[in-house]
Amino acid sequence: MNNLMLLAENDPAQAGNPLLNIGVFVVFIVATMTVVTRVGKGGNKGASDFYTGGAQFSGTQNGLAIAGDYLSAASFLGIVGAIALNGYDGFLYSVGFFVAWLVALLLVAEPLRNVGKFTMADVLSFRLRQKPVRTAAAISTLFVTLFYLVAQMAGAGSLVAVLLNIDEPVWQSVIVAIVGLIMIAYVLIGGMKGTTYVQMIKAVLLVAAVIIMTVIILWGVKGNFSTLLQNAVDMHGKSATAAEKGYEARAILEPGLKYGGDFTHKLDFVSLGLSLVLGVAGLPHVLMRFYTVPTAKEARKSVTWAIVLIGGFYLLTLFLGYGAAALVGPDRILAAPGGANSAAPLLAYELGGSIFMAVVSAVAFATVLAVVAGLAITASASVGQDLYQAVIRNGQATEAEQVRVSRITVVVLGIAAIVLGILAMKQNVAFLVSLAFAIAAAANVPTILMSLFWRRFNTSGAVASMYTGVILSLVLIAFSPAVSGVPTAMLPNVDFSWFPLTSPGLVAIPLAFLAGIVGTLVGKPDHKEDLAAEMEVRSLTGVGTEAAVDH
């Protein structure tokens, strides 16, 4: 019997030492809060400082921060759990998230940076009417951000629950509330500058932790990946989960364990894939990172760093997922307080004991905090810049007023995320993030692409596309099995689902494109041909980017 299987025989009564775990957590929180406080001290008075850190970061720094923003709790906790339980089908999340990043870079990243200033709505309103477009973009940003925040909150609750061996829903709810309050403090104190430094630190720590875990796993099987897969099959074969669900152990190596079966499940997979691949191109918090560098050259440099870190990370999730399947097994994962999201910390315990588990989990916790802080900054910028400044105050608000409104937004959004995060704690966080991707893909991507590449596109088309994408996505999610009707739903004891797919992308994305086209053809032209030409030149060449245009 190889080293991995010997390790797996250790089945502790609980995962690690709760006092040690919470001690390491406190050290990480204090350290990162110190960084945020020092970096953000006296430097967040203006809108540019608060939203983009004054656009002072180098390409290398921003590349690390982009990776820190993108590699969320879904990437670490959710995907490892998905692969450990569903094998091949779980790895599809890794593939989808990485391919989505490449699509975003090829289609929208640099054009958006060349045209915008603070937010995605700066781009959409460049040649369209300000108020209706900025209002729609702000509403879209808030819902995308809220769903993404819910996923991070659920991940944090699951993580701390398994570390402290807490299975009581009340105490798990308290944990989620604490995470939300810390997130609010991060943003209010540090702004984008402080958040960016935390994201850089977190990206390095997370990638390092994943590399170390992968090396230990491969050492245990003497570098033979086939042995690792066979161990995972053997562990699944002995599990009560496989017996209960009636699948063969080798099913974790083959497609269809989660998204196979009837036609509806296969359609659900297509819908998920479409949402993942297009979603990143519409995620405001990822796109906003391109405004934190001073030049297009630095933006491209940051992209290179981000590709290396993000691509390497998602490749290694395959080893961690099957490592968790082989060492921990589906029964222990599902029985743990965090459910599927507990696979990564339980794997860390098997690989290195209590101290290693505490450190890896603290890194994962820092991941949650960094991502939610970035999300909160984005939402607050959208409300302060798009709704308050451009719509409510007609461009007459001072920067201090904008920042004050943005800070209030952070508090309100944090409270809403806490409440919804408590309801969603039993869901796999990778799945929850996929819902945010679906809303972003439907509400934002059609409008962004048509605004950048279709000269005839007008305000009517933009508003029709965004509202169709947002409203349709929210309605379909609300009446899907993700919310009610099945044991894994957010509200498992009631059933008001009539939409059969858990992801709305397959329906919402094409209809949002269609709404944009029909709205453009039916609506009145904006008569801004000169701005359309200027936007095209600026987006493709970057000429005039450094001098932000206000109109």
N, C-alpha and C positions, 0 to 999 in steps of 0.2 A: 504494500500500500504506500502510495507516494506521500510526500510531505503535506500536500494540501489536504488530503483526506484525514491525515493524523490531526492537523489543526482543527478540522471540522468536528472532531469528536468532543472538543471542549464545548459543552453547552451550559453556559453560566446561568445561574438563577436570574441574574439581571445583567444588563449590558453595562459593564464598567461601574465605577464608583461615583454616585451622584454628587458627593461633596467635591471630589476632584474635578468632575465635569463642570460644575457651576463655578468653581474657582478659576479654571482656565477661561471660561466664558467672560467672567468679570475682568480678568487681565486684558483680554482682547478688546472688550468694550471700552475700558478705560484708556488703553493705548490708542485706539482709533479716535476716540472722542478728543484726546489730547491733540492729535494731529489736526482734526477738524477745527478745533478752537484756535490753535496757533496759526494755521493757514488762513482761516477766515477772519481773523482779528482785524477789525478796522477796514476790511477790504470789500464789503458787500453793500455799500451805500447806494451805488448806481445800478441801473438795470443791467448794463453790460457785465458788471462784476458779478451780480447775483445770478444771472442767467447763463453766461458763457465764460465766467472766470476772466473776463477782460480779453478773451481770445489770445492768451499769452502762452499757451502750452505748445511744446515742441511736438513733432510728428511721433517720436518715440513715446513720449508721455501720453499723448492722446491715443495711440495704438493700444497701449496697456489699459487705458481707461475704457476704450471701446470694448475690449475683451472683458474687462470687469463689469461693464454695463450689460453685455450680451450673455455672459455665462452666469445665468441666474440659478436660483434654487431648482428650477425645472431641469436645467442642464445637468446638475450634479445629483440631487436627490431623486428627482422624478425619473430621469432616463435610466439611471442605474437600477432603480426599482422596476421600471418597465421591462428592461432586458432580463433581469433576474426572474421575473414572473412569466413573461411572454416571449422571451428569446428573440428570434428574428423580427417579429412584429414590433417589439419594443425598440430595437435598434433603428427602426424607421424614423423615430423621433430625431435621433442623431443626424441621420442623413438629411431629413427635411430641414432641420434648423441650420445645418451648414450650407446646403444648397441655397436656402433662402437668403443667407448672408451674401452669397456670390451674386444672386439676382439683384439684390438691393444695390450692390456696388456697381454692377454693369449698367443698370437702368437709371437710377435716381440719385445716388449719393453725391457725386461731384456737381451735377447740374443744380441740385438743391442748394448745395453750399455756395455755389457761384451767384445764385439769385437771392437767397434769403439773408436774414440778419440775426434773428433770434429763434423763430419758430417756423414750422411747416406752413402756417398760414401766410407768412411773409411771401412765400413763393406763389401760393395759390391766388393771392390778391394782387400780385404784381401788375397783371394786365386785366384783372376783373374788378368788379365793384367791391369796395372794401367791406362794408358792413355785413351784407348777407353771407359773403364767403367766409369772413373771419368768424362770424357767429357759428356757422355750420362746422368750421374746422375746430373751433374751441370745444363744441359739444362732442364731436367725434374724439378729440384728444382726451377729454375727460373720461369717456366710457372705456376707451382702449386702456388708458392708464389705470382705471379702477379695476378692471378685470385682471390686469397684470399684477397689480398690488395684492389683490385677493389671493392669487397663486403664491406669491412670496410669503404672505402672512400665514397661509395654510402650511407651507413648507417649514416656516420657523416654528409654528406650533407643534408640528409632527416631530421635528428635530429635537426640540427641548423636551418634549414628552417622553421620547425614548431614552434620552440621556438621564433624565431624572426619574425614570420608571413611573411616570404619572399616566394613569389610564382614566382618570376622572375627567369628564367633559368640562366641569366647572373650572378645574385648575388649568386645563389646556386653554380654556378661554382667557384666563388671566395671563397666560404666557403670550398669547397673541396680542392682548392689549398692551403688555409691556413692550413687545417688539414695535408696535405702532407708535408708542410714545417716544421710544429711543429714535426711531426714524424721523419723527417730527423735530426732535432736538437737533439731529444731524443737519437737517436742511436749514432750519432757522439760524443755527450758529455759523455753519460753514458755507452756505450757498453752493454754487457750482464749483468754486475753487476747492473748498474743503472736501466736497463729495468726490471730485476727480482724484484727489490724492488718496482717499480711502479706496477708490476703485482700482487705482494702480497697485497699491499694496495688496489688496485682495486678489487681483488677477495673478500676481506673482506667487502668492501663497497657495491659491487654489490649484494652479497648474503644477506647482512643485509637489503638492500633496498627491495629486492624481498620478504623477510620474512615479513617486515613491511607492504608492500602492500597487501600481502596475508592475514595477520591478520586483516587488516582493511576491506577487502572484506568479510571475513568470519564473522566478527563482524556485518557487515551490513545485512547479511542474517541469523544472529543468529546461525551460525555454520551449517546451512542446505545447503549442496551442491546441493541438488535437486532444492531448491528455486533459487539458482544462475543459474542453467541450464535453468529453466523455464523462468527467467527474460531475459536470452540471447535469447531464442526462441521468446519471446514476442517482443523484440526489433527488431529482424530480420524480424518478421512478419509485422512490421509497416514500414519497410525500402523500399525505392524505388529500392534498389539494388535487393532485392528478387523478386519484381514485374517485374523488367526489365529482369532478367535472368530466371524467370519462375520456381523457386524452392520453395518448401514448407519450412516454417520457421523451422520445426523440422529436416530439412535436415542437420543442423549444428551438430546434435547429432548422425548422422549416417554416415557410410562410403560412399564415392562416390561423395561428393559435388564437389571436384576438380578433382579427379582421377577416377571418375566413367564414365558411358556412353559407348562410343564405345570401340572397342578392342584396338585401338591405345592409348587411355588414360590409359587403364589398363596396357598395356605394359610399358607406361611411368612411372607408379607407381612402377612396378617391377624394372625398370632401376634405378629409384631414390633410392629405398630401397637398391639395390645392391651397388650402389655408396656410400651411407651413411655408410653402415655397414663395408665395406672394406676400405673406404677412409682414416680413421684416421690412420690405420696401415701404410699408405704411406705418411702422412703429415710430411715433414721434420722439421717444426718448433716445433711440439709437441714432436717428437722423440728426437730432439736435447736437450730437457730439461733434459733428463736422464744423460747427460754428465756433468751436473753442480753440482753433488753430489760426494763425495769422495769415497764412497763404495757401494757395491751392497745392503748391509743392509739398508743404507740410501735411496737408490733408491726404495726399497720395502716399506719403511715407507712413502715416498712421495706419492707412489701409493695409500696407504690407505687413506691419507688425501684427495687426489684428488677425489677418488671414492665417499667419503662422500659428499664433496662439489658439485661435478658435478651432482651426482645422485639426491641430494636434490633439486638442482636448477632446473633441468629439470622436476621434479615432480611438482614443484610449478608453472611452466609456464602454466600448465593446468588451475589453478585458475586465473592467470593473463589474459590469453587469453579469457576465458569465462567471466571474470570480465569486460574486455574491450568491449566484445560483448554486455553485459547487460547494462553497464553504458554509453558507448560512441556510440556504434552502427556502422554498416557498412557505412552508408551514410556519417557521419562526418569523419570517418577514411579515406575514399577514397577521400573526398573533401579537406582534409588537405594538406598542401604543401608537406609533406613527404609521402603521400599515405599510403600504408599498414604499412610502418615503423614508422608511427606516433602513432600507437595504444598505445604503452607503455607510452610515455609522456602525451598523452591526458588522459589516465587512471589515471596517477599520479595527474593530475590537478583535476579530479573529486573526487579523494580520499582525497586530502589534500590541494588543492588550489595552488596559484602561487608559494609560497616558496617551497612547497614539490615537485612540478613539476620541479622547477629549480634545486633542489638538485639531484633528481633522474636522470634528464637529464644530469647533470654534471657528475654523476657517469657513465652513459652510454657513455658519451664522453670520460671519462678516460679509459673506456673499449676499445673503438676504438683505442685510442693512445697506450695503452699497447700492444694490439694485433698486430697492424701494426709495432710497434717497434720490437717485437719478430720476426715477419715475415722478416723484413728487416735485422736483425742480421743473420738469417738463410741463406738468399740469399747471403748476403755478405760473409759469411763463406764459402759457396759453391764455389763462384767465387775465393776468395782468396786462399783457401786451395786446392780445387780440380782442378780448371782450371789454375790459375796462378802458384801456387807452384809446383803441381805435373806434369802438362802437359806442360805449356809454359816454366818454368824455370827448369824442370827436378829435382825438389827437392832442388835446390841450392838457392832459395830466402830466405832472412832473414825474421824474424818475423815482423820487422818494415815495410818491403816492402809488406808483405801479408796484414797487417792491413791497409796500405795506399790504396792498391787496393780495399780492402773491403769497405773502406769509400767512395771511388769513386763510387762503385757499389750501395751503399745506395742512393746516390744523383740521379744517373741515374734511378734506379728502382722507386724512389719516384716520379720523373717527369712522368714516364710512367704510374704509378698508378693514378696520378692526372688526366691525359688525359682520360684514360679509365673509371675512376670513374665518371667523368662528363657525359660520354655517358650512364652510367648504373644507373643513380640516380633514375629513375622511377621503377627499378626492386626491388622486395622483396629481402632483403639481405640474408635471409635464402636460397632462391633459388640460388643466386649468389655463395654462399659458397658451395652449393651442386655441382656446376660445378667444383670448385677446388677439391672437394672430388672425383669427377669422374676421373679427370686427375690423381690425386694421386693414386687412386685405380688401374687404368689401367697401368700407367707408372712405378710405384714403387713397388706395393705389389707383383705382380708375381715374379719380380726379387729378392726382399728381401726374400720371402718364399723359392724359389728354391735355392737361394744362401745359406740359413741357413740349409735347410733340404734335399737337393739332392746333393750327393757327385759328381755325374757325370756332374753336371751343369758347363758350361764353359763360356768363354768370349763371344763367338759368340752368345750363347743363351741369355746372359744378354743384350748385345747391341741390338739384334733383338727385345727382349721383350720391352725394354724401349723406343726405337724409335717408335715401332709399337703403344705402348700405348699413347705416347705423340702426335704423328702426327695424328693418327686416332681420338683421342679425340678432338683435335683442329679443324680438318676438319669437324667432325660431329656437333660440337657446332656451327661453323661458318655458316653451312648450315641448322641449326635447327630453329624452331619457336622462340627460345630464342633470336635470333639476328634479324630476319626479318620476315615479312609476317603476323604478327598479331598486334593488337593495343598495347599489353603489351611488345612488343619486343624492343630491344635496338634501332633498326632502323625501326620504325613502318611504314614509308612511302614508303618503298621499299620491294620487295619480291624476294629473291633468295634462299628460303629454299626448299630443296627436302628431307631432312631427317625428318621423322615425329615426332620423340621423342625430348623432350627438354633436356633430360639427355642422354649422350652417353654410360653410363656404361654397359648396357645390351649387346652392340655390342663390345665395345672397350676392356673390361676386359677379356672376354673369348679369344678373338683373341690375346691379349698380352700374355696370358698364352700359347696359341698354338704356337705363334712365338718363345717364349722362349724354348719350347720343341723341335720344329723343328730345330731351330738354334743350339741347343746343339747337337742333333743327327747328323746334317749335318756338323757342324764345327769341327775344329781340337781340340783335347784335350789340356788342358793347362799344363799337366804333373806337377801338383803341389799337388800330393796326400798327401805329408807330411803337407802342409799348410791346406789342406781340413780337415785332421784329427785334427790338432791343433785348427782350427776354431770351429769344432764341440765340442771339449772338453771345449774350452774357453766360447763358447756361452751358453752351458748348465750348466757349473759349476762355471764360473767366475774365474777359475784359471789363473793367469797371467794377469788379467785385469789391475792391478795397474801399470804394466810396459808396457807402450804403445809400440807397435811394429811399426817401420818404415821400409818399404821394397820397 
